[in-house]
Amino acid sequence: MLIEPHDLVPLTGMHRTGGGTDPLDERVDFFFECRRWQGTPRLTEPTRTAAVEWFPLDALPDPVVPHELFVLETLRAGLAAPITTFGF
């Protein structure tokens, strides 16, 4: 699959933690919107992902990775912010 840089729209950057004292639990994730690409989306990490599927924001599957669910629910509510935090 090919995505052109100009087809990516930044949504939010998230500073998150697992809540422990290990600095490796601290992460920064970046979320983008992409509505145009070339090729077919496909599963490339079968040991880390069960499937590639499309879902409307109001009908997400269960479970969803908690910090990703936080971003998706925030988008659905129209409350997206350029920077978010999770787990603090």
PyMOL Python script that loads the backbone (N, CA, C, O; Angstrom):
from pymol import cmd

cmd.read_pdbstr("""\
ATOM      1  N   MET A   1       0.844  -1.165   0.000  1.00  0.00           N
ATOM      2  CA  MET A   1       0.000   0.000   0.000  1.00  0.00           C
ATOM      3  C   MET A   1       0.893   1.232   0.000  1.00  0.00           C
ATOM      4  O   MET A   1       1.914   1.259   0.687  1.00  0.00           O
ATOM      5  N   LEU A   2       0.522   2.233  -0.752  1.00  0.00           N
ATOM      6  CA  LEU A   2       1.294   3.468  -0.863  1.00  0.00           C
ATOM      7  C   LEU A   2       0.438   4.643  -0.406  1.00  0.00           C
ATOM      8  O   LEU A   2      -0.687   4.831  -0.868  1.00  0.00           O
ATOM      9  N   ILE A   3       1.002   5.437   0.523  1.00  0.00           N
ATOM     10  CA  ILE A   3       0.330   6.643   1.007  1.00  0.00           C
ATOM     11  C   ILE A   3       1.254   7.818   0.751  1.00  0.00           C
ATOM     12  O   ILE A   3       2.414   7.804   1.163  1.00  0.00           O
ATOM     13  N   GLU A   4       0.751   8.822   0.080  1.00  0.00           N
ATOM     14  CA  GLU A   4       1.519  10.040  -0.162  1.00  0.00           C
ATOM     15  C   GLU A   4       1.480  10.916   1.089  1.00  0.00           C
ATOM     16  O   GLU A   4       0.431  11.023   1.724  1.00  0.00           O
ATOM     17  N   PRO A   5       2.590  11.540   1.452  1.00  0.00           N
ATOM     18  CA  PRO A   5       2.614  12.382   2.657  1.00  0.00           C
ATOM     19  C   PRO A   5       1.521  13.448   2.687  1.00  0.00           C
ATOM     20  O   PRO A   5       0.976  13.737   3.752  1.00  0.00           O
ATOM     21  N   HIS A   6       1.192  14.037   1.537  1.00  0.00           N
ATOM     22  CA  HIS A   6       0.168  15.090   1.531  1.00  0.00           C
ATOM     23  C   HIS A   6      -1.239  14.533   1.766  1.00  0.00           C
ATOM     24  O   HIS A   6      -2.177  15.306   1.962  1.00  0.00           O
ATOM     25  N   ASP A   7      -1.403  13.206   1.750  1.00  0.00           N
ATOM     26  CA  ASP A   7      -2.703  12.595   2.033  1.00  0.00           C
ATOM     27  C   ASP A   7      -2.889  12.276   3.515  1.00  0.00           C
ATOM     28  O   ASP A   7      -3.934  11.751   3.900  1.00  0.00           O
ATOM     29  N   LEU A   8      -1.902  12.580   4.349  1.00  0.00           N
ATOM     30  CA  LEU A   8      -2.012  12.375   5.787  1.00  0.00           C
ATOM     31  C   LEU A   8      -2.384  13.685   6.475  1.00  0.00           C
ATOM     32  O   LEU A   8      -1.776  14.727   6.231  1.00  0.00           O
ATOM     33  N   VAL A   9      -3.388  13.611   7.334  1.00  0.00           N
ATOM     34  CA  VAL A   9      -3.827  14.777   8.104  1.00  0.00           C
ATOM     35  C   VAL A   9      -3.551  14.467   9.577  1.00  0.00           C
ATOM     36  O   VAL A   9      -4.117  13.516  10.117  1.00  0.00           O
ATOM     37  N   PRO A  10      -2.688  15.254  10.238  1.00  0.00           N
ATOM     38  CA  PRO A  10      -2.423  14.996  11.657  1.00  0.00           C
ATOM     39  C   PRO A  10      -3.694  15.183  12.502  1.00  0.00           C
ATOM     40  O   PRO A  10      -4.423  16.162  12.340  1.00  0.00           O
ATOM     41  N   LEU A  11      -3.940  14.230  13.399  1.00  0.00           N
ATOM     42  CA  LEU A  11      -5.093  14.316  14.291  1.00  0.00           C
ATOM     43  C   LEU A  11      -4.677  14.704  15.705  1.00  0.00           C
ATOM     44  O   LEU A  11      -5.209  15.660  16.270  1.00  0.00           O
ATOM     45  N   THR A  12      -3.732  13.969  16.275  1.00  0.00           N
ATOM     46  CA  THR A  12      -3.272  14.266  17.631  1.00  0.00           C
ATOM     47  C   THR A  12      -1.960  13.550  17.907  1.00  0.00           C
ATOM     48  O   THR A  12      -1.656  12.518  17.309  1.00  0.00           O
ATOM     49  N   GLY A  13      -1.202  14.113  18.810  1.00  0.00           N
ATOM     50  CA  GLY A  13      -0.043  13.447  19.385  1.00  0.00           C
ATOM     51  C   GLY A  13      -0.417  13.090  20.813  1.00  0.00           C
ATOM     52  O   GLY A  13      -0.984  13.916  21.529  1.00  0.00           O
ATOM     53  N   MET A  14      -0.108  11.871  21.234  1.00  0.00           N
ATOM     54  CA  MET A  14      -0.513  11.429  22.574  1.00  0.00           C
ATOM     55  C   MET A  14       0.704  11.038  23.391  1.00  0.00           C
ATOM     56  O   MET A  14       1.502  10.198  22.975  1.00  0.00           O
ATOM     57  N   HIS A  15       0.841  11.657  24.563  1.00  0.00           N
ATOM     58  CA  HIS A  15       1.841  11.240  25.546  1.00  0.00           C
ATOM     59  C   HIS A  15       1.118  10.288  26.476  1.00  0.00           C
ATOM     60  O   HIS A  15       0.129  10.660  27.108  1.00  0.00           O
ATOM     61  N   ARG A  16       1.615   9.046  26.564  1.00  0.00           N
ATOM     62  CA  ARG A  16       0.906   8.071  27.398  1.00  0.00           C
ATOM     63  C   ARG A  16       1.881   7.316  28.289  1.00  0.00           C
ATOM     64  O   ARG A  16       3.085   7.275  28.038  1.00  0.00           O
ATOM     65  N   THR A  17       1.330   6.730  29.318  1.00  0.00           N
ATOM     66  CA  THR A  17       2.118   5.944  30.253  1.00  0.00           C
ATOM     67  C   THR A  17       1.350   4.691  30.632  1.00  0.00           C
ATOM     68  O   THR A  17       0.120   4.650  30.590  1.00  0.00           O
ATOM     69  N   GLY A  18       2.109   3.675  31.002  1.00  0.00           N
ATOM     70  CA  GLY A  18       1.508   2.454  31.527  1.00  0.00           C
ATOM     71  C   GLY A  18       1.258   2.550  33.018  1.00  0.00           C
ATOM     72  O   GLY A  18       0.705   1.631  33.623  1.00  0.00           O
ATOM     73  N   GLY A  19       1.671   3.674  33.617  1.00  0.00           N
ATOM     74  CA  GLY A  19       1.430   3.900  35.028  1.00  0.00           C
ATOM     75  C   GLY A  19       2.506   3.372  35.953  1.00  0.00           C
ATOM     76  O   GLY A  19       2.411   3.529  37.171  1.00  0.00           O
ATOM     77  N   GLY A  20       3.539   2.739  35.384  1.00  0.00           N
ATOM     78  CA  GLY A  20       4.611   2.206  36.211  1.00  0.00           C
ATOM     79  C   GLY A  20       5.719   3.226  36.418  1.00  0.00           C
ATOM     80  O   GLY A  20       5.587   4.391  36.043  1.00  0.00           O
ATOM     81  N   THR A  21       6.798   2.777  37.011  1.00  0.00           N
ATOM     82  CA  THR A  21       7.938   3.662  37.251  1.00  0.00           C
ATOM     83  C   THR A  21       9.036   3.479  36.218  1.00  0.00           C
ATOM     84  O   THR A  21      10.024   4.214  36.232  1.00  0.00           O
ATOM     85  N   ASP A  22       8.882   2.512  35.321  1.00  0.00           N
ATOM     86  CA  ASP A  22       9.878   2.256  34.288  1.00  0.00           C
ATOM     87  C   ASP A  22       9.731   3.294  33.173  1.00  0.00           C
ATOM     88  O   ASP A  22       8.660   3.414  32.579  1.00  0.00           O
ATOM     89  N   PRO A  23      10.809   4.049  32.882  1.00  0.00           N
ATOM     90  CA  PRO A  23      10.722   5.046  31.802  1.00  0.00           C
ATOM     91  C   PRO A  23      10.299   4.450  30.461  1.00  0.00           C
ATOM     92  O   PRO A  23       9.785   5.169  29.604  1.00  0.00           O
ATOM     93  N   LEU A  24      10.507   3.145  30.266  1.00  0.00           N
ATOM     94  CA  LEU A  24      10.077   2.527  29.009  1.00  0.00           C
ATOM     95  C   LEU A  24       8.562   2.451  28.889  1.00  0.00           C
ATOM     96  O   LEU A  24       8.039   2.193  27.805  1.00  0.00           O
ATOM     97  N   ASP A  25       7.847   2.676  30.001  1.00  0.00           N
ATOM     98  CA  ASP A  25       6.385   2.723  29.954  1.00  0.00           C
ATOM     99  C   ASP A  25       5.877   4.042  29.392  1.00  0.00           C
ATOM    100  O   ASP A  25       4.685   4.181  29.118  1.00  0.00           O
ATOM    101  N   GLU A  26       6.764   5.005  29.220  1.00  0.00           N
ATOM    102  CA  GLU A  26       6.390   6.315  28.677  1.00  0.00           C
ATOM    103  C   GLU A  26       6.479   6.249  27.153  1.00  0.00           C
ATOM    104  O   GLU A  26       7.495   5.820  26.606  1.00  0.00           O
ATOM    105  N   ARG A  27       5.430   6.667  26.478  1.00  0.00           N
ATOM    106  CA  ARG A  27       5.388   6.606  25.014  1.00  0.00           C
ATOM    107  C   ARG A  27       4.795   7.878  24.437  1.00  0.00           C
ATOM    108  O   ARG A  27       4.090   8.619  25.122  1.00  0.00           O
ATOM    109  N   VAL A  28       5.088   8.117  23.178  1.00  0.00           N
ATOM    110  CA  VAL A  28       4.415   9.161  22.408  1.00  0.00           C
ATOM    111  C   VAL A  28       3.901   8.500  21.134  1.00  0.00           C
ATOM    112  O   VAL A  28       4.660   7.855  20.411  1.00  0.00           O
ATOM    113  N   ASP A  29       2.620   8.663  20.869  1.00  0.00           N
ATOM    114  CA  ASP A  29       1.997   8.123  19.661  1.00  0.00           C
ATOM    115  C   ASP A  29       1.474   9.283  18.825  1.00  0.00           C
ATOM    116  O   ASP A  29       1.066  10.313  19.361  1.00  0.00           O
ATOM    117  N   PHE A  30       1.490   9.108  17.524  1.00  0.00           N
ATOM    118  CA  PHE A  30       0.967  10.112  16.602  1.00  0.00           C
ATOM    119  C   PHE A  30      -0.134   9.470  15.778  1.00  0.00           C
ATOM    120  O   PHE A  30       0.041   8.380  15.234  1.00  0.00           O
ATOM    121  N   PHE A  31      -1.270  10.150  15.687  1.00  0.00           N
ATOM    122  CA  PHE A  31      -2.433   9.636  14.978  1.00  0.00           C
ATOM    123  C   PHE A  31      -2.716  10.536  13.772  1.00  0.00           C
ATOM    124  O   PHE A  31      -2.701  11.762  13.876  1.00  0.00           O
ATOM    125  N   PHE A  32      -2.973   9.903  12.634  1.00  0.00           N
ATOM    126  CA  PHE A  32      -3.227  10.608  11.388  1.00  0.00           C
ATOM    127  C   PHE A  32      -4.513  10.090  10.760  1.00  0.00           C
ATOM    128  O   PHE A  32      -4.907   8.943  10.974  1.00  0.00           O
ATOM    129  N   GLU A  33      -5.153  10.942   9.990  1.00  0.00           N
ATOM    130  CA  GLU A  33      -6.272  10.543   9.139  1.00  0.00           C
ATOM    131  C   GLU A  33      -5.745  10.374   7.729  1.00  0.00           C
ATOM    132  O   GLU A  33      -4.976  11.201   7.238  1.00  0.00           O
ATOM    133  N   CYS A  34      -6.164   9.297   7.081  1.00  0.00           N
ATOM    134  CA  CYS A  34      -5.790   9.059   5.681  1.00  0.00           C
ATOM    135  C   CYS A  34      -7.025   8.521   4.970  1.00  0.00           C
ATOM    136  O   CYS A  34      -7.531   7.451   5.309  1.00  0.00           O
ATOM    137  N   ARG A  35      -7.505   9.271   3.985  1.00  0.00           N
ATOM    138  CA  ARG A  35      -8.692   8.841   3.238  1.00  0.00           C
ATOM    139  C   ARG A  35      -8.368   8.452   1.803  1.00  0.00           C
ATOM    140  O   ARG A  35      -9.252   8.064   1.039  1.00  0.00           O
ATOM    141  N   ARG A  36      -7.070   8.562   1.439  1.00  0.00           N
ATOM    142  CA  ARG A  36      -6.683   8.225   0.067  1.00  0.00           C
ATOM    143  C   ARG A  36      -5.358   7.473   0.082  1.00  0.00           C
ATOM    144  O   ARG A  36      -4.413   7.886   0.754  1.00  0.00           O
ATOM    145  N   TRP A  37      -5.290   6.379  -0.654  1.00  0.00           N
ATOM    146  CA  TRP A  37      -4.075   5.582  -0.771  1.00  0.00           C
ATOM    147  C   TRP A  37      -4.151   4.760  -2.042  1.00  0.00           C
ATOM    148  O   TRP A  37      -5.188   4.696  -2.703  1.00  0.00           O
ATOM    149  N   GLN A  38      -3.045   4.139  -2.369  1.00  0.00           N
ATOM    150  CA  GLN A  38      -2.986   3.248  -3.525  1.00  0.00           C
ATOM    151  C   GLN A  38      -2.706   1.842  -3.017  1.00  0.00           C
ATOM    152  O   GLN A  38      -1.911   1.651  -2.097  1.00  0.00           O
ATOM    153  N   GLY A  39      -3.366   0.857  -3.624  1.00  0.00           N
ATOM    154  CA  GLY A  39      -3.165  -0.528  -3.221  1.00  0.00           C
ATOM    155  C   GLY A  39      -4.265  -0.990  -2.278  1.00  0.00           C
ATOM    156  O   GLY A  39      -5.281  -0.317  -2.101  1.00  0.00           O
ATOM    157  N   THR A  40      -4.042  -2.145  -1.682  1.00  0.00           N
ATOM    158  CA  THR A  40      -5.017  -2.759  -0.792  1.00  0.00           C
ATOM    159  C   THR A  40      -4.425  -2.883   0.606  1.00  0.00           C
ATOM    160  O   THR A  40      -3.354  -3.468   0.770  1.00  0.00           O
ATOM    161  N   PRO A  41      -5.105  -2.342   1.619  1.00  0.00           N
ATOM    162  CA  PRO A  41      -4.612  -2.545   2.986  1.00  0.00           C
ATOM    163  C   PRO A  41      -4.554  -4.043   3.296  1.00  0.00           C
ATOM    164  O   PRO A  41      -5.457  -4.795   2.929  1.00  0.00           O
ATOM    165  N   ARG A  42      -3.487  -4.464   3.971  1.00  0.00           N
ATOM    166  CA  ARG A  42      -3.345  -5.881   4.285  1.00  0.00           C
ATOM    167  C   ARG A  42      -2.636  -6.057   5.621  1.00  0.00           C
ATOM    168  O   ARG A  42      -1.927  -5.162   6.080  1.00  0.00           O
ATOM    169  N   LEU A  43      -2.825  -7.172   6.219  1.00  0.00           N
ATOM    170  CA  LEU A  43      -2.213  -7.516   7.487  1.00  0.00           C
ATOM    171  C   LEU A  43      -0.732  -7.825   7.259  1.00  0.00           C
ATOM    172  O   LEU A  43      -0.399  -8.736   6.501  1.00  0.00           O
ATOM    173  N   THR A  44       0.149  -7.075   7.907  1.00  0.00           N
ATOM    174  CA  THR A  44       1.595  -7.294   7.728  1.00  0.00           C
ATOM    175  C   THR A  44       2.277  -7.779   8.999  1.00  0.00           C
ATOM    176  O   THR A  44       3.436  -8.192   8.949  1.00  0.00           O
ATOM    177  N   GLU A  45       1.587  -7.739  10.141  1.00  0.00           N
ATOM    178  CA  GLU A  45       2.146  -8.227  11.403  1.00  0.00           C
ATOM    179  C   GLU A  45       1.159  -9.206  12.042  1.00  0.00           C
ATOM    180  O   GLU A  45       0.492  -8.856  13.016  1.00  0.00           O
ATOM    181  N   PRO A  46       1.056 -10.424  11.507  1.00  0.00           N
ATOM    182  CA  PRO A  46       0.034 -11.366  11.986  1.00  0.00           C
ATOM    183  C   PRO A  46       0.216 -11.792  13.442  1.00  0.00           C
ATOM    184  O   PRO A  46      -0.736 -12.275  14.056  1.00  0.00           O
ATOM    185  N   THR A  47       1.401 -11.628  14.004  1.00  0.00           N
ATOM    186  CA  THR A  47       1.588 -11.981  15.420  1.00  0.00           C
ATOM    187  C   THR A  47       1.149 -10.852  16.348  1.00  0.00           C
ATOM    188  O   THR A  47       1.042 -11.053  17.557  1.00  0.00           O
ATOM    189  N   ARG A  48       0.894  -9.670  15.795  1.00  0.00           N
ATOM    190  CA  ARG A  48       0.502  -8.520  16.616  1.00  0.00           C
ATOM    191  C   ARG A  48      -0.915  -8.035  16.324  1.00  0.00           C
ATOM    192  O   ARG A  48      -1.473  -7.258  17.099  1.00  0.00           O
ATOM    193  N   THR A  49      -1.495  -8.481  15.226  1.00  0.00           N
ATOM    194  CA  THR A  49      -2.802  -7.979  14.795  1.00  0.00           C
ATOM    195  C   THR A  49      -3.655  -9.151  14.334  1.00  0.00           C
ATOM    196  O   THR A  49      -3.171 -10.043  13.637  1.00  0.00           O
ATOM    197  N   ALA A  50      -4.926  -9.146  14.726  1.00  0.00           N
ATOM    198  CA  ALA A  50      -5.817 -10.242  14.353  1.00  0.00           C
ATOM    199  C   ALA A  50      -6.342 -10.108  12.929  1.00  0.00           C
ATOM    200  O   ALA A  50      -6.483 -11.104  12.220  1.00  0.00           O
ATOM    201  N   ALA A  51      -6.634  -8.860  12.503  1.00  0.00           N
ATOM    202  CA  ALA A  51      -7.238  -8.667  11.186  1.00  0.00           C
ATOM    203  C   ALA A  51      -7.180  -7.191  10.814  1.00  0.00           C
ATOM    204  O   ALA A  51      -6.918  -6.330  11.654  1.00  0.00           O
ATOM    205  N   VAL A  52      -7.431  -6.920   9.540  1.00  0.00           N
ATOM    206  CA  VAL A  52      -7.603  -5.550   9.059  1.00  0.00           C
ATOM    207  C   VAL A  52      -9.046  -5.451   8.602  1.00  0.00           C
ATOM    208  O   VAL A  52      -9.457  -6.123   7.656  1.00  0.00           O
ATOM    209  N   GLU A  53      -9.815  -4.603   9.283  1.00  0.00           N
ATOM    210  CA  GLU A  53     -11.229  -4.430   8.965  1.00  0.00           C
ATOM    211  C   GLU A  53     -11.600  -2.967   9.136  1.00  0.00           C
ATOM    212  O   GLU A  53     -10.892  -2.225   9.817  1.00  0.00           O
ATOM    213  N   TRP A  54     -12.704  -2.540   8.527  1.00  0.00           N
ATOM    214  CA  TRP A  54     -13.204  -1.174   8.635  1.00  0.00           C
ATOM    215  C   TRP A  54     -14.435  -1.171   9.527  1.00  0.00           C
ATOM    216  O   TRP A  54     -15.292  -2.048   9.417  1.00  0.00           O
ATOM    217  N   PHE A  55     -14.522  -0.173  10.420  1.00  0.00           N
ATOM    218  CA  PHE A  55     -15.666  -0.034  11.320  1.00  0.00           C
ATOM    219  C   PHE A  55     -16.059   1.428  11.412  1.00  0.00           C
ATOM    220  O   PHE A  55     -15.188   2.297  11.425  1.00  0.00           O
ATOM    221  N   PRO A  56     -17.362   1.723  11.477  1.00  0.00           N
ATOM    222  CA  PRO A  56     -17.775   3.099  11.759  1.00  0.00           C
ATOM    223  C   PRO A  56     -17.409   3.443  13.207  1.00  0.00           C
ATOM    224  O   PRO A  56     -17.351   2.556  14.059  1.00  0.00           O
ATOM    225  N   LEU A  57     -17.162   4.726  13.484  1.00  0.00           N
ATOM    226  CA  LEU A  57     -16.781   5.141  14.836  1.00  0.00           C
ATOM    227  C   LEU A  57     -17.849   4.804  15.874  1.00  0.00           C
ATOM    228  O   LEU A  57     -17.529   4.641  17.052  1.00  0.00           O
ATOM    229  N   ASP A  58     -19.111   4.696  15.456  1.00  0.00           N
ATOM    230  CA  ASP A  58     -20.161   4.375  16.423  1.00  0.00           C
ATOM    231  C   ASP A  58     -20.455   2.877  16.510  1.00  0.00           C
ATOM    232  O   ASP A  58     -21.442   2.478  17.128  1.00  0.00           O
ATOM    233  N   ALA A  59     -19.610   2.046  15.898  1.00  0.00           N
ATOM    234  CA  ALA A  59     -19.793   0.591  15.960  1.00  0.00           C
ATOM    235  C   ALA A  59     -18.432  -0.112  15.979  1.00  0.00           C
ATOM    236  O   ALA A  59     -18.174  -1.014  15.182  1.00  0.00           O
ATOM    237  N   LEU A  60     -17.571   0.316  16.901  1.00  0.00           N
ATOM    238  CA  LEU A  60     -16.233  -0.262  17.002  1.00  0.00           C
ATOM    239  C   LEU A  60     -16.299  -1.668  17.600  1.00  0.00           C
ATOM    240  O   LEU A  60     -17.207  -1.961  18.377  1.00  0.00           O
ATOM    241  N   PRO A  61     -15.360  -2.532  17.252  1.00  0.00           N
ATOM    242  CA  PRO A  61     -15.353  -3.884  17.809  1.00  0.00           C
ATOM    243  C   PRO A  61     -14.906  -3.851  19.273  1.00  0.00           C
ATOM    244  O   PRO A  61     -14.476  -2.813  19.777  1.00  0.00           O
ATOM    245  N   ASP A  62     -15.011  -4.976  19.935  1.00  0.00           N
ATOM    246  CA  ASP A  62     -14.542  -5.108  21.307  1.00  0.00           C
ATOM    247  C   ASP A  62     -13.623  -6.322  21.352  1.00  0.00           C
ATOM    248  O   ASP A  62     -14.050  -7.411  20.967  1.00  0.00           O
ATOM    249  N   PRO A  63     -12.401  -6.184  21.797  1.00  0.00           N
ATOM    250  CA  PRO A  63     -11.815  -4.999  22.419  1.00  0.00           C
ATOM    251  C   PRO A  63     -11.117  -4.103  21.403  1.00  0.00           C
ATOM    252  O   PRO A  63     -10.838  -4.513  20.277  1.00  0.00           O
ATOM    253  N   VAL A  64     -10.840  -2.870  21.824  1.00  0.00           N
ATOM    254  CA  VAL A  64      -9.978  -1.931  21.102  1.00  0.00           C
ATOM    255  C   VAL A  64      -8.876  -1.539  22.075  1.00  0.00           C
ATOM    256  O   VAL A  64      -9.138  -1.353  23.263  1.00  0.00           O
ATOM    257  N   VAL A  65      -7.656  -1.411  21.589  1.00  0.00           N
ATOM    258  CA  VAL A  65      -6.544  -0.987  22.441  1.00  0.00           C
ATOM    259  C   VAL A  65      -6.973   0.278  23.189  1.00  0.00           C
ATOM    260  O   VAL A  65      -7.406   1.239  22.553  1.00  0.00           O
ATOM    261  N   PRO A  66      -6.863   0.306  24.535  1.00  0.00           N
ATOM    262  CA  PRO A  66      -7.444   1.411  25.313  1.00  0.00           C
ATOM    263  C   PRO A  66      -7.035   2.818  24.879  1.00  0.00           C
ATOM    264  O   PRO A  66      -7.898   3.689  24.776  1.00  0.00           O
ATOM    265  N   HIS A  67      -5.761   3.069  24.622  1.00  0.00           N
ATOM    266  CA  HIS A  67      -5.380   4.436  24.248  1.00  0.00           C
ATOM    267  C   HIS A  67      -5.866   4.782  22.840  1.00  0.00           C
ATOM    268  O   HIS A  67      -6.144   5.946  22.553  1.00  0.00           O
ATOM    269  N   GLU A  68      -5.969   3.796  21.971  1.00  0.00           N
ATOM    270  CA  GLU A  68      -6.524   4.040  20.640  1.00  0.00           C
ATOM    271  C   GLU A  68      -8.025   4.289  20.727  1.00  0.00           C
ATOM    272  O   GLU A  68      -8.555   5.140  20.013  1.00  0.00           O
ATOM    273  N   LEU A  69      -8.715   3.550  21.599  1.00  0.00           N
ATOM    274  CA  LEU A  69     -10.141   3.773  21.807  1.00  0.00           C
ATOM    275  C   LEU A  69     -10.393   5.186  22.329  1.00  0.00           C
ATOM    276  O   LEU A  69     -11.356   5.834  21.917  1.00  0.00           O
ATOM    277  N   PHE A  70      -9.537   5.671  23.232  1.00  0.00           N
ATOM    278  CA  PHE A  70      -9.667   7.029  23.757  1.00  0.00           C
ATOM    279  C   PHE A  70      -9.636   8.052  22.616  1.00  0.00           C
ATOM    280  O   PHE A  70     -10.459   8.966  22.581  1.00  0.00           O
ATOM    281  N   VAL A  71      -8.690   7.899  21.687  1.00  0.00           N
ATOM    282  CA  VAL A  71      -8.585   8.827  20.551  1.00  0.00           C
ATOM    283  C   VAL A  71      -9.812   8.709  19.651  1.00  0.00           C
ATOM    284  O   VAL A  71     -10.367   9.726  19.235  1.00  0.00           O
ATOM    285  N   LEU A  72     -10.240   7.503  19.347  1.00  0.00           N
ATOM    286  CA  LEU A  72     -11.393   7.311  18.470  1.00  0.00           C
ATOM    287  C   LEU A  72     -12.673   7.878  19.086  1.00  0.00           C
ATOM    288  O   LEU A  72     -13.473   8.500  18.387  1.00  0.00           O
ATOM    289  N   GLU A  73     -12.871   7.665  20.391  1.00  0.00           N
ATOM    290  CA  GLU A  73     -14.057   8.223  21.048  1.00  0.00           C
ATOM    291  C   GLU A  73     -13.998   9.745  21.108  1.00  0.00           C
ATOM    292  O   GLU A  73     -15.026  10.411  20.981  1.00  0.00           O
ATOM    293  N   THR A  74     -12.816  10.294  21.299  1.00  0.00           N
ATOM    294  CA  THR A  74     -12.650  11.747  21.307  1.00  0.00           C
ATOM    295  C   THR A  74     -12.977  12.322  19.933  1.00  0.00           C
ATOM    296  O   THR A  74     -13.633  13.359  19.834  1.00  0.00           O
ATOM    297  N   LEU A  75     -12.528  11.660  18.882  1.00  0.00           N
ATOM    298  CA  LEU A  75     -12.849  12.105  17.517  1.00  0.00           C
ATOM    299  C   LEU A  75     -14.348  12.034  17.265  1.00  0.00           C
ATOM    300  O   LEU A  75     -14.935  12.953  16.695  1.00  0.00           O
ATOM    301  N   ARG A  76     -14.959  10.944  17.691  1.00  0.00           N
ATOM    302  CA  ARG A  76     -16.401  10.767  17.478  1.00  0.00           C
ATOM    303  C   ARG A  76     -17.186  11.878  18.164  1.00  0.00           C
ATOM    304  O   ARG A  76     -18.214  12.322  17.652  1.00  0.00           O
ATOM    305  N   ALA A  77     -16.706  12.327  19.320  1.00  0.00           N
ATOM    306  CA  ALA A  77     -17.381  13.393  20.067  1.00  0.00           C
ATOM    307  C   ALA A  77     -17.041  14.784  19.533  1.00  0.00           C
ATOM    308  O   ALA A  77     -17.594  15.780  20.000  1.00  0.00           O
ATOM    309  N   GLY A  78     -16.128  14.857  18.549  1.00  0.00           N
ATOM    310  CA  GLY A  78     -15.743  16.144  17.982  1.00  0.00           C
ATOM    311  C   GLY A  78     -14.852  16.966  18.886  1.00  0.00           C
ATOM    312  O   GLY A  78     -14.825  18.192  18.784  1.00  0.00           O
ATOM    313  N   LEU A  79     -14.116  16.300  19.777  1.00  0.00           N
ATOM    314  CA  LEU A  79     -13.293  16.994  20.765  1.00  0.00           C
ATOM    315  C   LEU A  79     -11.794  16.809  20.531  1.00  0.00           C
ATOM    316  O   LEU A  79     -11.010  16.930  21.472  1.00  0.00           O
ATOM    317  N   ALA A  80     -11.390  16.524  19.323  1.00  0.00           N
ATOM    318  CA  ALA A  80      -9.975  16.267  19.046  1.00  0.00           C
ATOM    319  C   ALA A  80      -9.109  17.450  19.457  1.00  0.00           C
ATOM    320  O   ALA A  80      -9.469  18.604  19.227  1.00  0.00           O
ATOM    321  N   ALA A  81      -7.973  17.158  20.062  1.00  0.00           N
ATOM    322  CA  ALA A  81      -7.008  18.176  20.480  1.00  0.00           C
ATOM    323  C   ALA A  81      -5.660  17.847  19.851  1.00  0.00           C
ATOM    324  O   ALA A  81      -5.368  16.675  19.610  1.00  0.00           O
ATOM    325  N   PRO A  82      -4.833  18.855  19.582  1.00  0.00           N
ATOM    326  CA  PRO A  82      -3.541  18.568  18.940  1.00  0.00           C
ATOM    327  C   PRO A  82      -2.635  17.715  19.799  1.00  0.00           C
ATOM    328  O   PRO A  82      -1.810  16.971  19.269  1.00  0.00           O
ATOM    329  N   ILE A  83      -2.767  17.803  21.122  1.00  0.00           N
ATOM    330  CA  ILE A  83      -1.953  16.998  22.027  1.00  0.00           C
ATOM    331  C   ILE A  83      -2.873  16.443  23.110  1.00  0.00           C
ATOM    332  O   ILE A  83      -3.673  17.174  23.694  1.00  0.00           O
ATOM    333  N   THR A  84      -2.750  15.125  23.375  1.00  0.00           N
ATOM    334  CA  THR A  84      -3.543  14.486  24.415  1.00  0.00           C
ATOM    335  C   THR A  84      -2.629  13.693  25.332  1.00  0.00           C
ATOM    336  O   THR A  84      -1.473  13.429  25.001  1.00  0.00           O
ATOM    337  N   THR A  85      -3.159  13.319  26.483  1.00  0.00           N
ATOM    338  CA  THR A  85      -2.435  12.440  27.405  1.00  0.00           C
ATOM    339  C   THR A  85      -3.326  11.279  27.769  1.00  0.00           C
ATOM    340  O   THR A  85      -4.551  11.362  27.679  1.00  0.00           O
ATOM    341  N   PHE A  86      -2.690  10.178  28.188  1.00  0.00           N
ATOM    342  CA  PHE A  86      -3.457   8.989  28.568  1.00  0.00           C
ATOM    343  C   PHE A  86      -2.669   8.229  29.626  1.00  0.00           C
ATOM    344  O   PHE A  86      -1.478   7.969  29.456  1.00  0.00           O
ATOM    345  N   GLY A  87      -3.333   7.878  30.709  1.00  0.00           N
ATOM    346  CA  GLY A  87      -2.726   7.050  31.735  1.00  0.00           C
ATOM    347  C   GLY A  87      -2.057   7.794  32.869  1.00  0.00           C
ATOM    348  O   GLY A  87      -1.484   7.170  33.761  1.00  0.00           O
ATOM    349  N   PHE A  88      -2.117   9.106  32.855  1.00  0.00           N
ATOM    350  CA  PHE A  88      -1.483   9.884  33.929  1.00  0.00           C
ATOM    351  C   PHE A  88      -2.472  10.163  35.030  1.00  0.00           C
ATOM    352  O   PHE A  88      -2.127  10.806  36.021  1.00  0.00           O
TER     353      PHE A  88
END
""", "prot")
cmd.dss("prot")
cmd.show_as("cartoon", "prot")
cmd.util.cbc("prot")
cmd.orient("prot")
